[in-house]
């Protein structure tokens, strides 16, 4: 019986020249991009990973496969020491994914060309911390949010620019009522409001966030929580202040005062809506110690829907979460929730005994 031929990574080969190494580095990066696209990641996610790799490569000055743990120590410990947490985490994850790709796809070829074995320089000792669960965003109470919007709406009668103020109010109200992300709200078109669907009308959310960067996930969101009433007021009384052509394909729901090249109204940006909400909260919610953001309103919406009796699966569908476990992180109950739930259960049991409940 013959013995199989085993190929050793340490097989001797003449060193590759600079041109061959440069071509190999380019091919590896192109293969990395293609593999991540094949995995279903959104283009924006792939571009972000590549940008992280390019910046690390620019600092290092050599192909990334030459990077040692000591180099990563210097990079994250000095160059990125004061960078934002998201930047440090993003760069670390991009490097880890890139080296995993090298190990899986190019381990033998890399060793033959360079004599190196692919090994990630980011390890458990120098990996930037903070990749755990995000900090809780405890939302204001229902009374506080009601006071915020009541004060904001009253301000519309005397504000200097009614149309943009009313737009900002309506967009924030929509986020609080049905839990839209700010990016989802800003990308809504006028035609995405489907008044005729369901009992309340629905929103066609085309730019829903994808899980793990997998691209937009569309969903239909019912206009519950009086969201339909707010939108009807905005479309009928405010929208025409920005544009007059309701039938124009792609006309944004929340318009900007800026104009497109064809004279039509442009789309209001995410930061415009964020800044308006923050400013309104400073004025009308002064007792709230933290910054009120669109994401805080999303947590508020989930909590209110749950306290109002909506089940977790329905809230998950409303918010556009892939996993119900994610939805559970958005729900914050009042301190008396246990007592209230027990009391309600006792009342239902008493009603069943009296024949008043099924």
RODOVEX-718096 format. One line per field, with one value per residue (C-alpha): residue in three letters; x, y, z negated. Coordinates in steps of 0.5 Angstrom, whole numbers. Each point is the difference from the previous one (the first is absolute). Layout:
// residues N
marro	c(ala, ...) .
c1	c(X, ...) .
c2	c(Y, ...) .
c3	c(Z, ...) .
***
This chain:
// residues 358
marro	c(unk, unk, unk, unk, unk, unk, unk, unk, unk, unk, unk, unk, unk, unk, unk, unk, unk, unk, unk, unk, unk, unk, unk, unk, unk, unk, unk, unk, unk, unk, unk, unk, unk, unk, unk, unk, unk, unk, unk, unk, unk, unk, unk, unk, unk, unk, unk, unk, unk, unk, unk, unk, unk, unk, unk, unk, unk, unk, unk, unk, unk, unk, unk, unk, unk, unk, unk, unk, unk, unk, unk, unk, unk, unk, unk, unk, unk, unk, unk, unk, unk, unk, unk, unk, unk, unk, unk, unk, unk, unk, unk, unk, unk, unk, unk, unk, unk, unk, unk, unk, unk, unk, unk, unk, unk, unk, unk, unk, unk, unk, unk, unk, unk, unk, unk, unk, unk, unk, unk, unk, unk, unk, unk, unk, unk, unk, unk, unk, unk, unk, unk, unk, unk, unk, unk, unk, unk, unk, unk, unk, unk, unk, unk, unk, unk, unk, unk, unk, unk, unk, unk, unk, unk, unk, unk, unk, unk, unk, unk, unk, unk, unk, unk, unk, unk, unk, unk, unk, unk, unk, unk, unk, unk, unk, unk, unk, unk, unk, unk, unk, unk, unk, unk, unk, unk, unk, unk, unk, unk, unk, unk, unk, unk, unk, unk, unk, unk, unk, unk, unk, unk, unk, unk, unk, unk, unk, unk, unk, unk, unk, unk, unk, unk, unk, unk, unk, unk, unk, unk, unk, unk, unk, unk, unk, unk, unk, unk, unk, unk, unk, unk, unk, unk, unk, unk, unk, unk, unk, unk, unk, unk, unk, unk, unk, unk, unk, unk, unk, unk, unk, unk, unk, unk, unk, unk, unk, unk, unk, unk, unk, unk, unk, unk, unk, unk, unk, unk, unk, unk, unk, unk, unk, unk, unk, unk, unk, unk, unk, unk, unk, unk, unk, unk, unk, unk, unk, unk, unk, unk, unk, unk, unk, unk, unk, unk, unk, unk, unk, unk, unk, unk, unk, unk, unk, unk, unk, unk, unk, unk, unk, unk, unk, unk, unk, unk, unk, unk, unk, unk, unk, unk, unk, unk, unk, unk, unk, unk, unk, unk, unk, unk, unk, unk, unk, unk, unk, unk, unk, unk, unk, unk, unk, unk, unk, unk, unk, unk, unk, unk, unk, unk, unk, unk, unk, unk, unk, unk, unk) .
c1	c(0, 3, 0, -3, 4, -1, 1, 4, -1, 8, 1, 6, -2, 4, -2, -5, 1, -3, -4, -3, -1, -4, -4, -2, -2, -4, -3, -1, -4, -5, -1, -2, -5, -3, 0, -4, -5, -1, -2, -5, 3, -3, 5, 1, 2, 5, 3, 0, 5, 4, 1, 2, 5, 3, 1, 4, 4, 2, 2, 4, 3, 1, -5, -5, 2, 7, -3, 2, -4, 5, -2, -7, 2, 3, -6, -5, 4, 2, -2, -8, 1, -5, -4, -8, -1, -4, 6, 4, -5, -1, 7, 2, -6, 2, 7, -2, -5, 6, 5, -6, -1, 8, 0, -6, 2, 7, 4, 4, 1, 2, 5, 3, 1, 2, 2, -5, -6, -6, -1, -5, 4, -6, -1, -3, 5, 0, -7, -4, -5, -8, -2, -6, -7, -1, -2, -7, -4, -6, -5, -4, -7, -6, -2, 7, -1, -7, 3, 5, -4, -6, 5, 3, -6, -3, 7, -2, -5, 5, 7, 4, -1, -6, 1, 7, -2, -6, 4, 4, -5, -4, 6, 2, -7, 0, 6, -3, -7, 2, 8, 3, 8, 2, 3, -7, -4, 4, 0, -7, -4, -6, -3, 3, -6, -6, -6, -4, 3, -2, -5, 5, 4, 7, 7, 5, 6, 5, 7, -1, 7, 3, 2, 8, 1, -4, -4, -7, -6, -6, -7, -7, -1, -7, -2, -2, 0, -3, 6, -5, -3, 7, 1, -6, 1, 7, -2, -6, 2, 8, 3, -3, 5, 6, -3, -6, 0, -3, 1, 7, 4, 5, -3, 3, -5, 4, 3, 5, 0, 6, -2, 2, 3, -7, -3, -3, 1, 6, -1, 1, 7, 0, 4, -5, -5, 5, 2, -8, -2, 6, -2, -7, 2, 4, -6, -5, 3, 5, -1, 2, 8, 2, 0, -6, 1, -4, 3, -3, -7, 1, 1, -6, -4, 1, -1, -6, -3, 2, -3, -7, 0, 3, 4, 7, 0, -5, 5, 6, -4, -1, 7, 3, 4, 3, 0, -5, 6, 2, -7, 0, 6, -5, -5, 1, -6, -2, 2, -7, 0, 0, -6, -4, 1, -2, -6, -3, 1, -4, -5, -1, 0, -6, -3, 0, -3, -6, -1, 2, 7, 1) .
c2	c(0, 7, 6, 6, 6, 5, 8, 3, 8, 1, -3, 4, 5, 6, 7, 4, 6, 7, 0, -7, 2, 6, -4, -5, 5, 3, -7, -1, 6, -1, -7, 2, 5, -5, -5, 5, 2, -7, -1, 5, 6, 7, 4, 6, -6, -2, 7, 1, -6, 1, 8, -3, -5, 6, 4, -5, -2, 8, 0, -6, 1, -7, -6, -1, -8, 3, 3, -3, 0, 6, 4, -1, 2, 7, 1, -1, 3, 6, 2, -2, 1, 6, -2, -1, -7, -1, 1, -4, -6, 1, -1, -5, -4, 1, -2, -7, -1, 1, -5, -5, 1, -1, -6, -4, 2, 2, -3, -5, 5, 6, -5, -2, 8, 3, -6, 3, -4, 4, 2, 6, 5, 2, -5, -1, 5, 6, -1, 7, -1, 2, -5, -2, 2, 7, 5, 0, 5, 1, 5, 5, -1, 0, 6, 4, -2, 3, 6, 0, 0, 4, 6, -1, 0, 6, 4, -1, 5, 5, -2, 4, -6, -4, -5, -3, 0, -4, -5, -1, -1, -5, -4, 0, -2, -6, -2, 0, -3, -6, -1, 2, 1, 7, -2, -4, 6, 5, -5, -1, 3, 3, -6, -5, 2, -5, 3, -6, -5, -4, 3, 6, 1, -2, 3, -4, 0, -1, 2, -5, -1, -7, -5, 0, 5, -5, 6, 3, -4, 3, -1, 3, 4, 1, 7, -2, 5, 6, 0, 0, 7, 3, -2, 2, 7, 1, -2, 4, 6, 0, -4, 5, 6, -4, -3, 1, -7, -5, -5, 0, -6, -1, 7, -1, 0, 5, 5, 5, 7, -1, -1, -6, 2, 0, 4, -5, 0, -4, -5, 2, -4, -4, 5, 6, -5, -2, 7, 3, -6, 2, 7, -1, -4, 5, 5, -5, -5, 4, -5, -6, -1, -4, 2, -2, -3, -4, -6, 2, 1, -7, -3, 4, -3, -7, 1, 4, -6, -5, 3, 1, -7, -2, -6, -1, -3, 6, 5, -3, 0, 8, 1, -4, -5, -6, -3, 1, 0, 6, 3, -2, 5, 5, -1, 4, -1, 5, -2, -2, -5, -6, 2, 3, -7, -4, 4, 0, -8, 0, 4, -4, -6, 3, 2, -7, -3, 5, -2, 7, -2, -7) .
c3	c(0, 2, -4, 1, 2, -6, 2, -5, -1, -2, 8, 2, 6, 2, -3, 5, 3, -2, 6, -1, -8, 2, 5, -5, -5, 5, 2, -7, -2, 6, -2, -7, 3, 5, -6, -5, 6, 1, -8, 2, -4, 2, 5, -6, -5, 5, 2, -8, -1, 6, -2, -7, 3, 5, -6, -4, 6, 1, -7, 0, 7, 2, 1, -5, -1, -2, -6, -7, -7, -2, 6, -2, -7, 3, 5, -5, -6, 3, 6, -1, -8, 0, 6, 0, -3, 6, 4, -4, 0, 7, 2, -4, 3, 7, -2, -3, 6, 5, -4, 0, 7, 1, -4, 3, 8, 0, -5, 4, 6, -5, -3, 6, 3, -7, -5, -5, -3, 0, -8, -2, -4, -4, -5, -7, -3, 4, 3, -1, -5, 0, 5, -5, -1, 2, -6, -2, 3, -6, 4, -4, -3, 4, -4, 2, 8, 0, -3, 5, 6, -3, -1, 6, 4, -4, 3, 7, 0, -2, 3, 5, 6, -1, 6, -3, -7, 2, 4, -6, -5, 5, 1, -7, -2, 5, -3, -7, 2, 5, -2, 7, 0, 2, 7, 1, -1, 4, 6, 0, 7, 0, 4, -6, -4, 2, -3, 3, -3, -7, -5, -1, 6, 1, 1, 5, -3, 5, -3, -6, -4, 2, -5, 0, 6, 4, 4, -1, -2, 2, -4, -1, -6, -2, -2, -7, -6, 4, 4, 6, -3, 0, 7, 3, -3, 2, 7, 1, -4, 0, 6, 6, -4, 3, 7, 4, 4, -4, 6, 1, -1, -5, -4, -7, -5, -5, 5, -1, 1, 5, 8, 5, 6, 3, -5, -4, -7, -3, -6, -7, -3, -6, -4, 2, -4, -5, -2, 0, -5, -4, 0, -2, -6, -3, 1, -2, -4, -5, -5, 4, -2, 7, 7, 4, 6, 5, -2, -7, 3, 3, -7, -3, 6, -2, -7, 1, 5, -5, -6, 4, 1, 7, 0, 1, 7, 3, -3, 3, 7, -1, -2, 6, -5, 3, -7, -6, -5, 3, -1, -7, -1, 2, -5, -7, -5, -5, -7, -2, 6, -4, -5, 6, 4, -7, -1, 7, 0, -7, 3, 7, -5, -4, 6, 3, -7, 1, 8, 2, 4, 4) .
***
